[in-house]
C-alpha cells in the first residue's frame, strides 16, 4: 500500500471534502468497470481510487494518514490492498447511485414518488407579449389515479415482495474484482410486484387526462421566457407530490414593429417633401398613436428616440424607449407640374452652389493638381 492517496485522486493535501468527493467521482466515472469491460488496468485504477477515497472521505482516517502515513491505518479498520471490494458500491452508494442509477440499498424503492415535470410551448402574438394576456391551454398528462391513490394496486390488495431480488430492488453480478448491483429486471427496481393491478390505471398508478390550465402572462415577456406552474405536471405515485409544468413562450413577429428587450424599433416612411421641409405627423406605437415632429432636413436612415413608448420591463418599473428610423421615399412617377417644380428647384440649387459648391471646389482641386 505504497500509493499516495492525494496523488491518486489528483488533489492537494489541503483539499476540502467537497473537492475530494468531486475528484473521486471523476476518476470513478473514467475507470468504472461497466465503462471499461475486460480492462484490468482500469479495474486496478478504479480499485486504487476507491481505496484513496475510503480514507480521505473519513475525517478520522484522513488525520491518521496525514500524521502517520499508510502504516498508521493498519489498526483503523481500513482494508485497502486486500482485494476485497465486493462492498464498494454499498459503501459509496450515494455516489454510484447518482452516476449509474444504482447503489440503492439506501433508496426507499417503495416510498412516495414525485411526478415528472412537463413542458408546454406556447406561441403568442407580439402585442400580447408586450401588454400581457390571460390564456387557457389544454394539457394532456398523467394524473394520480384516485381509485388506488397512485399505488397501482386494486383496493383491498397489497403488492407482493419480488421473488427475484427478495425485495431489495437490485440484483448483483460479478465484474472482475467487484460485485455490481443493477435494478431488478422483474420489478424494475421497486422490490415489489403487483399481482392485483388497479382496474382503472392497470397497475401504473397514473391515468391520462386532459386538463384546462389558466395562464396569466405578464406584460413584457419575450421569446424564451419560461413560466413555472407548481403542481401542474404529472401526478405523483404512492402519495408523492405532482411535478411542475413549465410553459415556454414564443412570440410572433409584428408586421411593423421590431423589439430588442424593452426597446421598440419602427421604420417610418416619409415623403421627400416631408423629410426636406419637416412635418408633424401621428405615428403608431405599441401603446397607440402619438404625435411626433420630424425636423426639416431629415436624412434617410436618421434615428429619433421617443422615451417611454417601448415595451414594459420585467426587471424594472416603467417602459423602455421607442426608436424611429426614417425611410425617405423617392417618387418613381411624377406629374408634369412636379417635374417643372423640381427642375426649377434644381436650377436654384445649381445657381446657389455654383460659386463655392462641392462640384466647383472639386473641379478646382483636380485642375490645379
Secondary structure, DSSP 8 states (H G I E B T S, - for coil): ----HHHHHT--TT--HHHHHHHHHHHHHHH-TTTSTT-HHHHHHHHHHHHHHHHHTSHHHHHHHHHH-GGGGTTTT--TTS---TTHHHHTHHHHHHHHS--GGGS-TTS-B----EEEEEEE-HHHHHH-EEEEEEEEEEEE-TTTTTS-B-TT---EE-TTTTTSSEEEEEETTEEEEEE-TTTTTSSEE-SSB-TTTTTSSEEEEEEEEEEEE-TT--TT-EEEETT-SS--BTT-----EEEEEEE---SSEEEETTEEEEEEEEEHHHHHH-EEEEEEETTEEEEEEE-TT--TT-EEEETT-S-B-SSSSSB--EEEEEEEE--SS--HHHHHHHHHHHHHHHHHHTTT-HHHHHHHHHHT-
